[in-house]
Amino acid sequence: MTRPKILTIDHRHLTIEDVNTIASGRVSVVLSDNDDFLSRIRAGRAALDALKAQEKVIYGVTTGVGDSCTTPVTKEQSDDFALNLLRFHGCGMGDYLDETTCRAVLAVRLASLKSGFSAVRVDLLKFLANLLAKGIIPRIPQEGSVGASGDLTPLSYVAAAVVGEREVYCDGQVRNTADVFAERHIIPLKLKAKEALAIMNGTSVMTAIACQAFERAERLLYLCTQACALLVEVLQVNKGHFDRRIFEQKPHPAQLKVALKISEWIQYGNDYRLANGQRVQATYAVRCAPHILGVLADSMGWMRQFIETEINSANDNPLIDPDTADVLHGGNFYGGHIAFAMDGMKNAVANIADLLDRQMALLVNERKNNGLPPNLSGATGNDRAIHHGFKAVHIATSAFAAEALKNAMPASVFSRSTESNNQDKVSLGTISARDCIRVLELTEQNLAALLLASVQAADLRQRQNELSTAELHPKLQHLIQSVRARSKFVCKDRALETDLRALTYAIRHGHMEGERI
């Protein structure tokens, strides 16, 4: 068995790809032993310990938390208070995040705590890195965070795992943390003052989910661009809609790249001429596809910036300046940037879900599909009347699109005042990120359906001697082969759920050939 590569956590910034690679288990994590890196972390902790000994007022250390910040906590109580803090936040509900997402959460929290400003011990960072390396991953419920004061409730499950409580994913099973630690001879770490708060008081759950959403959106964008090119070929519409000169006059950079990819894959040339009787203009679902896909494509840059800045930020409160020992009481736990990125992404992706549904409508409608059979039925002879091909699949894509559009409502504008009106303006970033994943799921399903239908259409054209798939661009030939490996030609009606699930899984998990636009 090939051993996974090692990713060292040190002063360098982690990328979205780093987080997702850690989450997938393709790399093993180790904390750097570099003296400069570790001394910075130790300086932050030493500053906090000195301030605590002097009984300085430090939120969450010598005071209660939230609206209880006027309640004093003695230095003798501060360590026990850390344990109570993680325990009373153990009220998460809903489905649990899967192991991959929880692994991403752990990676992002580790990245956030390594600056020295969070004033945690090196021992805590080593413990978190060790959990990742050993595949002992806190099991985290999805629901219960308002996104400021960070992801308190879901991140309490990370803190709980450190002290040997609640449950973890281990060896493909859900296990009691204490039992796993006992079997592996792992001694739970006793959290010191502020350390539970440092783990919990941040944006790592929403950010981890955002990392996964970003990767899925990139794959989706590329495959939707390929699907559009195939659609142009099977509908036999005017290829001139993808002339680069059109898009150079509205030069959104990534939109132009989308258009040029489609132009390349449909083998468009400037000498292209309409065939006799060919409609001069296709509907917007074809002609404006680069403009619709381009919104997401041109947004990926600023979304990456927002997400990667958040990954590498010290986003708990208070912060301790390791150079000056100043206590900095602030609000870096506020997840507004992630909330905005995820609200923006789900809006752009939901528009693509709608686009895919409209493209499906063109394929199945014999009044719009330029000579293809109604509903793309492959049936022939006397039985043709009783077979309906992709009729129900189109109904399903309309359902998927409607649900995606419903979930595109921005979560961040629904802030609630909570916790005795102390947390009176919150980001709801985690809800937005979870919504974004749901929109992506639905859109991936729509893409799978459109690909099945488009490849069916390609086969029908070939059977009618109207298209030679061997003459298509190699990328489109490969796309057709990838779809056909998971779904055969629909001659007579059959249940297509298995085909749709297989193709959706391949799209979702990166098993289809893909690049970045």
N, C-alpha and C positions, 0 to 999 in steps of 0.2 A: 504493500500500500504506500502511495506517495504521501509524504508528510506535508502538511500545509505550510505555506510560507509564513515568515514572521513579520509582523508589523510592529515596530517599536513606537510606543507613545512617548513623545518628548516635546520639545518646545515648538516643533513644526505644526503648522495648521493641518487639520484633517480635511479632506475633500468629501463631497457626497459619495464619490466612488469608494473612498476608503471606508466610510461607514457601512455602505452596502456590501462591500467585500467582507468586512468583519461579520456583518449580520448573516451572511450566507455560509459562514464557517470556512471560507476558502483561505483565510489567513488566521494564524494564531497571534495573540496579542501578548506583548511583554512591556513592562514599564522600563524606561531607560534608566541606566545606572550612571548617566553623565553627572558629574559633580555639580556643574553650574546649574543644570536643570533641577536637581534634587535640592540644592541649597536654597534656591528660590522658594520652593514649596516649604522647606523647613523654616525659612525666615518668616513667612506668613503665619505659620503656626506658633512660632516662638513669640511673635508680636501679640497674638491673641492671648496666649498663656500669661504673658506679662501684664496685659491690661486686665485680665480676669483676676489676677492676684492683687492688683491695685483696686479691685472692686469698682472699676469704671462702668458707666452705663453703656451696655452693649445689648442691642436688641437680640432676643432669642438666646442670649447667654446669661445675662444678669437680669433679664426681664422676661415676662411672658411673651406670647406671640400674638400677632393680629391686634384686635381691639384690646387684648389683655396686656398690651405692652407697658401699661402703668403698674402691673403687678410685679413686685421684685422677686427675683430668684437668687438665693444665696449661692456662693461658690461651692458650698457643700452639696447643694441640690442640682447643680447644673448638669452633671453627667446623667443622673436619673431622669432629669427633665428631657434629655435627648431621647431616651428610651420611650418615655410617655408620648413624646411628640409623634414618633413614627407609629405608635400603637393606636392613638385615637384617630389618626388619619386612615386607618385600615377599613374604610367603608366603601371601597370601589364596587361598582355593579356592572351589569351587562356582560356581554361576551368578553372572553379574555383575548388580549393580543396574542398572536401566534408567536412561536419561539423565535422566528427570524426577526420579527419586529422588536421583541423584548431584548434580543441580543443587540439590535441597533440602539435601543434606549440606553443600554449599559455602556456602549461605546461612546455615545454622545455625552453621557454624564461624565465619563472619564475625561473626555476632551475638555469639558467645561471646568473641571475642578483642578486642572493641572497648571494653572497660571500662577498660583501662590496667593492670589487675592481671596480665595475662598477659605484660607486658613485651616485646611485639613491636614492631617498627618500623612506622611509618605506611606505609612502602614495601610491607611485606608485605600489609597490609590493602588497599592500593590494587591490588596485584597480584591478590589474590583477587577483589576487586570487578571488576577488568578481565576476568578469566577469565569471570565470569558475564556481563558485558556483551557480550563477544565470542562467547559461546556455545562456549567451549573448556572442556569439562567433564571432570574426572578420571573414569576408568572404574574402578569399585570392585568387587572381588569381595565376595560376600555373607558368606562364612564365614571365621572366624578370630578373632573377638572374644569375650572372656569378659565384657566390659562393665565391667571394672575391672582394670587401670588404663585405664579408658575403652576407646574403640574404636581401640586402638593400630594393629593391622594394617590394617584398612580405611582409617583416616585417613592411614596412611603413603602411600596412593595419591594423596591430596590434596597432601601434602608433595612427593611425587615429581614431580607435575605442575608445581609451582612451580619446581623446578630443571630442568625440561625432560626428565624421564625417564618411562618406562612409556607408557601409552596414554591417549587422551582421546576423548570423543565430540565430533565437529565436523562441522557441516553434514550431519547424518544418517548419518555414517560413523564407524567406529572407526579412529583414525589413531594413528601414532607421534607422541608429543608433540614430540619434537625436530623432526620434519618439519613439523608444523603451525607451530611457533614460527619456523622458518626461512622458511616461506612468508609468514607474517604480520609478519616482521621484529620478533619479540618476543624480547627478551634474557632468558633465564632469570634468576631471582633467586637470588643466592648467599645461602643462609640463614646467619644469625649464631647465636651461642650461644643456646640455649634455644628458638629459633624452630621447629625441627623438633618438639621436644617439645611446644611450645605448640599446634601444629597437631594433633598425634597424640593427646595425652593428654587426651581429653575424650569426651563422650557424644553427639557430633553425628550419628553414623550412626543410632543407635537413636532419637534424637529426631526426625530427619528422617523416618524411617519412621513414627514415631508420629504426626507431623503428617498424613501421608497416610492413615493408618489412621483418624484422627479424622474427617477429611472424608468418607471412605467410610462410616464408621459413621453419621454424621448422615444421609447420603442413604438409606442402607439402612433406618434407623429410620423415616423419613418414608414411604418406599414400602411398607414392611411394614405400616404403619398403614393406608395406602390399600388394600393388598391384603386386609387383614382386613375392612375395610368392604365391599369387593366380595364377599368370601366370605360375609358375613352375608346379603347380598342374594341371591346365587345359591343358597345352601343354604336360604334362607327359614326361618331359625331365629328364636327369640325375641329381638326387638330390645331388650327390656327389660333384658337383661344389661348394657346400656351406659348405663343411667340414671345421671346424674351423682350422685344421692344415694348410690348404692352407694359411689362412689369418694371422696366427701366424708367418708365414715366411715372411710376408710383413706387419709388425705390426703397421700400422697407426691406432691409437686407435679407432676412431669413425668408420672407415671403418670396423674394426673387429666387432664392435657392430652391424652395419648394417647386416653383414653376419650372425652373430649369431642369430639376430632376424629372418631373413629369414629361417635359419636352424631350429629354434624352431617352426616356424609357418608351415613349411612343414613336421614337425615331422621326421626330418632326424636322422638316427642312424648310427653309424660307421659300422654296419653290413649290410648296404644297398648294394644291388646287382642290376645290370642292368637286366631288363627283356629281354627275347629273342627278338632279332631284334632291341632293343632300341639303338638309336644313342649314341655313347660314349661321344660326345661333342656337347653341344648346341651352337648356335651362340653367338657372343659376347654380343648381347643385353640382353641375359639371364646370360651367364657365367660371364660377367664382370660388371653386374649391381651393385654389392656392391662396386666395384672400382669407378664407375661413381658417384653413390650416395655418396660414401665416401669422395669425394673431397669437396662437400658442407658440409657434416657432420663434417669433420675435420677442416673446416674453421670457423665454427660457434663461436668457442671460441675467436679467435682473432677479429672477427667482433664484437662480444659483447663488448670486451674490448675497441675497437675504439669508438663504439657508446656511451657506457656509460661514457667514459672519456669525450666525447664531450658534452653530456647532462649536465654534472656537471662542465663544465669549464666556466670561465669568458672569453668570446670570443669576446668582443667588444674592441674598441680602441678610446682613450687611456684608460689605467687602472690607478687607483689612489690607491696607497698603503695606506690602512687605518691606518697603524701603523706609517709610516714615512712621509706621505703626499707627497711622490715622485710621479711625473707624469711619467708614463711609456708608451712611444709611441712605439707601436709594431704592430704585424700582426696576433693576435690570431683569427681574423675573417676568416683566410684562411681555407677552408674546405677540405683540401687534404686528411685527414684520412677518412672522410665520403665518399669522392669521390672514394678513393681506395677500401674501403669496399663494396660500391655499385657496382663498376665496377667488383670487384671480385665475388660478389654474383650473379650478372646477368649473368656472364660467366658460373658459376657453374650450375645455374638454367636452362640456355638455353641448356646446354649439357643434362640436364635431360629431357627437352622438346623433344630434338632429340631422346633420349633413348626411351621415351614413344611412339614416332612415330614409331620407329623401332620395338618395342614390338608389337604394333598394326599390323604392316606389317606381323609379324609372325602369328598372330591369324587369319587374314583374308585370308591368302594364303594357299590353300589346299595342295600345294607342301611343305609347311613348318610346318603346324599346326598339324601334326601327326593324321590325320584321321577326323578332324572336317570338316563340310560342307564348301564349298566356301563362303567367306564373312560372315560366321557365320549365314547364312540364316536359319530361323526356319521353312520355308515352306516345305510342303511335297506333295507327289502325283504329279499330272499332272501340277500343278501351279509352281512347284519348279523352272522351267526354267525362269520364268518372275519375280522372286523376288530376290533382290540383298542385302538384309540384311545390313551389315555395310560397303559396298563398298564406299559409298559417305562419311561416317564418317571418313574412313581412308584418303580420299582425304583432308577432312577438317583438320585432325591432321597434315598432311604434310604441309598445309598452315600455321597452328598455329606455327609449329616448325620452318618453314622458317622465319616467322616474328620474332620469339623469337631470332633466331640466328642473324638476321640482327641487332636487337636492342642490341645485346651483345657487339657491338663495344664499346671499352672504351671511355667514354666521356671526362675523365680527360686529355687525351693527345691532345685535341683540344682547348687548351687554346688560348684566344684571347687577344690582347692588346687593352685596351679601356680607356675611360675617359682621353683623352689627354695624353695617354701613362703613366699615373700615375698607373692605375691598369694594369700593363703590363704583369703580370703572374697571371692567375686566376685558380681556382680549377674546376669550372663547376660541383661542387658536387650536386647541386640541379637538374641539368639535368640528371646526372647519377642516382640519387635516383628515379626520375620520370621514367626513362628508366627501372630501376629495377622493379618497380611496374608493368610496362607494360609486361615485360618478365614473371613475376610471374602470371599475369592474363592469358597469353597465355598458360603457362605450366599447370595451374589449369584446363584450358579447355581441354588440352590434357589428363590430368589425368582422368577427368570425362569421356572422350570418352573411354579411355582404361579400366576403371572400368566397364562401361556399356558392353563393348565387352567381358571382362573376365568373368563377371557374366553370360552373354549369353552363353559363351563357357562352363561354369560349368553346366548350365542347359542342354545344348546339350549333354554333356558327360553323365549326369545322365539319360537322355532319351535313350541314347545308351547303358545304363548299364555298362559304363566304369568308373564311378566315383560315389561315394555316398557322397553328400555334408554333410550328417550327421556325416561322419567320418573325416571330415576336422577339423583342429584346431579350437577351439571356436572363436578365433579372426577372422579367415577367414569366419566362419559361420556368425558372426556378421556383417562383412563387406558386405557379400552377402545380408543379410537382409536389411542393410542400403541402398544399391543400389536399391534393389527391392521395397523398400518403396517409391521410387521416379520414378521408371521405370519398367514396366512389360516386360515380355518375348516378344521378337520380333518374332512373328510367320509369319505374312504377312507384307510386306513393309508398313511403315508409317513414317510420318515426326518425326524426333527425336530431333528437336530443343528444345521443351519444356522439354523433359527428360534431355537433356544436360545442359540446363540452371538451372534446379532445382538441379542437382547434383553439378554443378560448384558452385552455390550459397552456398550449404552446405559445400563444401570443403573450399571455400573462407572465410566463416564466422565461421568456427570452429564447425559446427553442426554434423560432422562425429566424431566418437570416435577417439581420438588421444592422443599420449604421446610424450615425447621427446626421440629421439634416444640416 
